[in-house]
Amino acid sequence: MLKEDDASSLRKKAVMGWLICTLAALFYCYEYLLRIVPSVMVPKLMQNFQVNASGVGYLSTAYLLGYAPMQLWVGALTDRFGSRLILISSLCFCVLGSFIFAVTSDIYIATVGRVIIGLGSAFAFVAVLRLASIWLEKKYFSFFVGLATALAMIGAMLGDIEMSRLVAHAGWRHVIYLSAYM
């Protein structure tokens, strides 16, 4: 039988684990929001960058130019440097890319910003998996992964709706600044 101190320590570890994993899942939700954000501002982006829909399409997919190749390395880098450093670095990349995207009027520089966002976003899901495997009891791993995925999809869905409203009222640059400050 566990002593009272041991049981209290286990409860604290469990609470800390859920808190840490939830914060990582919120970053996953945030990066998903960054992934879809150009879709709510297509006409504004076309006007600002003086491109057609195809140009905005390239701008949108620039995210994947950073994201997709990084998938080959995220596991090894996360194992090597740990989730904390990886998540902090990833968040910094997302914020930097968002600011670059927001401040420029040049489509090529905006594209670089989107690539940087993709690089930072690439680590979110793997970090969630790693943290859940370390901090949560095995019986909660699958539940938490499903929960994190659901949060990301809900974030994208609500983000799409709310970001559309914000773009209409405040303009696309303010929305990008807001996402960077978030």
FIZA-175325 format. One record per residue (C-alpha): x, z, y. Coordinates in nm, 2 decimals. Each point is the difference from the previous one (the first is absolute). Example, Ala and Ser with C-alpha at 12.3 -4.5 7.8 and 13.67 -1.06 7.14 Angstrom:
+--------+--------+--------+
!      u !      w !      v !
+--------+--------+--------+
!   1.23 !   0.78 !  -0.45 !
!   0.14 !  -0.07 !   0.34 !
+--------+--------+--------+
This chain:
+--------+--------+--------+
!      u !      w !      v !
+--------+--------+--------+
!   0.00 !   0.00 !   0.00 !
!   0.12 !  -0.08 !   0.35 !
!   0.09 !   0.27 !   0.24 !
!  -0.20 !   0.00 !   0.33 !
!   0.31 !  -0.11 !   0.19 !
!   0.06 !  -0.30 !  -0.24 !
!  -0.37 !  -0.10 !   0.03 !
!   0.02 !   0.02 !   0.38 !
!   0.31 !  -0.21 !   0.00 !
!  -0.16 !  -0.26 !  -0.22 !
!  -0.30 !  -0.02 !   0.23 !
!   0.22 !  -0.04 !   0.30 !
!   0.20 !  -0.28 !  -0.17 !
!  -0.33 !  -0.17 !  -0.10 !
!  -0.13 !   0.02 !   0.36 !
!   0.33 !  -0.12 !   0.14 !
!   0.00 !  -0.29 !  -0.25 !
!  -0.35 !  -0.11 !   0.09 !
!   0.09 !   0.02 !   0.37 !
!   0.32 !  -0.21 !  -0.04 !
!  -0.17 !  -0.26 !  -0.22 !
!  -0.29 !  -0.02 !   0.24 !
!   0.23 !  -0.07 !   0.29 !
!   0.17 !  -0.27 !  -0.20 !
!  -0.34 !  -0.15 !  -0.09 !
!  -0.09 !   0.00 !   0.38 !
!   0.31 !  -0.20 !   0.07 !
!  -0.11 !  -0.24 !  -0.27 !
!  -0.34 !  -0.02 !   0.17 !
!   0.18 !  -0.06 !   0.34 !
!   0.22 !  -0.28 !  -0.14 !
!  -0.30 !  -0.16 !  -0.15 !
!  -0.16 !   0.00 !   0.35 !
!   0.31 !  -0.16 !   0.14 !
!  -0.02 !  -0.27 !  -0.27 !
!  -0.35 !  -0.11 !   0.11 !
!   0.01 !   0.06 !   0.37 !
!   0.07 !  -0.36 !   0.11 !
!  -0.33 !  -0.11 !  -0.17 !
!  -0.20 !   0.18 !   0.27 !
!   0.17 !  -0.17 !   0.29 !
!   0.04 !  -0.36 !  -0.10 !
!  -0.15 !  -0.16 !   0.32 !
!   0.20 !   0.24 !   0.22 !
!   0.32 !  -0.07 !  -0.18 !
!  -0.06 !  -0.38 !   0.01 !
!  -0.06 !   0.03 !   0.38 !
!   0.30 !   0.23 !   0.07 !
!   0.25 !  -0.19 !  -0.22 !
!  -0.15 !  -0.34 !   0.08 !
!  -0.02 !  -0.09 !  -0.37 !
!  -0.28 !  -0.13 !  -0.22 !
!  -0.15 !   0.18 !  -0.30 !
!   0.29 !  -0.12 !  -0.22 !
!   0.25 !   0.17 !   0.24 !
!  -0.19 !   0.33 !  -0.03 !
!  -0.01 !  -0.05 !  -0.37 !
!   0.38 !  -0.02 !  -0.01 !
!   0.02 !   0.31 !   0.23 !
!  -0.23 !   0.19 !  -0.24 !
!   0.19 !  -0.10 !  -0.31 !
!   0.34 !   0.09 !   0.16 !
!  -0.09 !   0.35 !  -0.12 !
!   0.03 !  -0.12 !  -0.35 !
!   0.35 !  -0.15 !   0.06 !
!   0.12 !   0.35 !   0.05 !
!  -0.23 !   0.17 !  -0.25 !
!   0.02 !  -0.22 !  -0.31 !
!   0.38 !  -0.03 !  -0.05 !
!   0.04 !   0.37 !   0.06 !
!  -0.22 !   0.07 !  -0.30 !
!   0.30 !  -0.09 !  -0.21 !
!   0.20 !   0.29 !   0.15 !
!  -0.25 !   0.28 !   0.10 !
!   0.02 !   0.18 !  -0.33 !
!   0.38 !   0.01 !  -0.01 !
!   0.03 !   0.10 !   0.36 !
!  -0.26 !   0.27 !  -0.02 !
!   0.17 !   0.14 !  -0.31 !
!   0.34 !  -0.02 !   0.17 !
!  -0.10 !   0.15 !   0.34 !
!  -0.31 !   0.20 !  -0.07 !
!  -0.35 !  -0.02 !   0.12 !
!   0.05 !   0.20 !   0.32 !
!   0.27 !  -0.23 !   0.15 !
!  -0.17 !  -0.31 !  -0.12 !
!  -0.34 !   0.09 !   0.15 !
!   0.16 !   0.11 !   0.33 !
!   0.20 !  -0.33 !   0.02 !
!  -0.30 !  -0.20 !  -0.11 !
!  -0.22 !   0.16 !   0.27 !
!   0.27 !  -0.08 !   0.26 !
!   0.01 !  -0.36 !  -0.11 !
!  -0.38 !  -0.03 !   0.03 !
!   0.01 !   0.15 !   0.35 !
!   0.29 !  -0.21 !   0.11 !
!  -0.16 !  -0.32 !  -0.13 !
!  -0.33 !   0.09 !   0.17 !
!   0.17 !   0.06 !   0.33 !
!   0.19 !  -0.33 !  -0.03 !
!  -0.33 !  -0.18 !  -0.08 !
!  -0.18 !   0.17 !   0.29 !
!   0.25 !  -0.06 !   0.27 !
!   0.09 !  -0.37 !  -0.05 !
!  -0.17 !  -0.32 !   0.11 !
!   0.23 !  -0.20 !  -0.22 !
!  -0.15 !  -0.10 !  -0.34 !
!   0.34 !   0.01 !  -0.17 !
!   0.08 !   0.35 !   0.12 !
!  -0.35 !   0.11 !  -0.10 !
!   0.07 !  -0.15 !  -0.34 !
!   0.32 !   0.21 !  -0.03 !
!  -0.21 !   0.31 !   0.09 !
!  -0.24 !  -0.08 !  -0.28 !
!   0.29 !  -0.05 !  -0.25 !
!   0.13 !   0.34 !   0.10 !
!  -0.34 !   0.16 !  -0.05 !
!  -0.01 !  -0.16 !  -0.35 !
!   0.34 !   0.14 !  -0.08 !
!  -0.11 !   0.35 !   0.09 !
!  -0.34 !  -0.03 !  -0.17 !
!   0.16 !  -0.11 !  -0.33 !
!   0.09 !   0.36 !  -0.09 !
!  -0.33 !   0.17 !   0.05 !
!  -0.16 !  -0.04 !  -0.34 !
!   0.31 !   0.07 !  -0.20 !
!   0.07 !   0.31 !   0.20 !
!  -0.36 !   0.12 !  -0.07 !
!   0.06 !  -0.05 !  -0.37 !
!   0.33 !   0.17 !   0.00 !
!  -0.12 !   0.30 !   0.20 !
!  -0.31 !   0.04 !  -0.22 !
!   0.22 !  -0.01 !  -0.31 !
!   0.22 !   0.28 !   0.14 !
!  -0.25 !   0.22 !   0.18 !
!  -0.33 !  -0.02 !  -0.19 !
!  -0.09 !   0.11 !  -0.35 !
!   0.00 !  -0.30 !  -0.25 !
!  -0.37 !   0.04 !  -0.05 !
!  -0.06 !  -0.09 !   0.37 !
!   0.24 !  -0.29 !   0.03 !
!  -0.25 !  -0.28 !  -0.08 !
!  -0.27 !   0.16 !   0.21 !
!   0.23 !   0.02 !   0.30 !
!   0.12 !  -0.36 !  -0.04 !
!  -0.36 !  -0.11 !   0.00 !
!  -0.08 !   0.22 !   0.29 !
!   0.30 !  -0.14 !   0.20 !
!  -0.10 !  -0.36 !  -0.07 !
!  -0.36 !   0.08 !   0.10 !
!   0.12 !   0.15 !   0.32 !
!   0.20 !  -0.31 !   0.08 !
!  -0.29 !  -0.23 !  -0.06 !
!  -0.24 !   0.22 !   0.20 !
!   0.26 !   0.02 !   0.27 !
!   0.02 !  -0.38 !   0.00 !
!  -0.37 !  -0.04 !   0.00 !
!  -0.07 !   0.25 !   0.28 !
!   0.31 !  -0.12 !   0.19 !
!  -0.13 !  -0.35 !  -0.01 !
!  -0.33 !   0.11 !   0.15 !
!   0.14 !   0.25 !   0.26 !
!   0.30 !  -0.21 !   0.09 !
!  -0.24 !  -0.30 !   0.08 !
!  -0.19 !   0.23 !   0.24 !
!   0.32 !   0.12 !   0.16 !
!   0.14 !  -0.35 !   0.04 !
!  -0.32 !  -0.11 !   0.17 !
!   0.01 !   0.30 !   0.24 !
!   0.37 !   0.07 !   0.06 !
!   0.18 !  -0.32 !  -0.10 !
!   0.23 !  -0.07 !  -0.30 !
!   0.32 !   0.14 !   0.15 !
!  -0.16 !   0.34 !   0.06 !
!  -0.12 !   0.00 !  -0.36 !
!   0.35 !  -0.07 !  -0.13 !
!   0.15 !   0.27 !   0.23 !
!  -0.26 !   0.24 !  -0.13 !
!   0.09 !  -0.09 !  -0.36 !
!   0.37 !   0.06 !   0.08 !
!  -0.08 !   0.34 !   0.17 !
!  -0.22 !   0.10 !  -0.29 !
+--------+--------+--------+
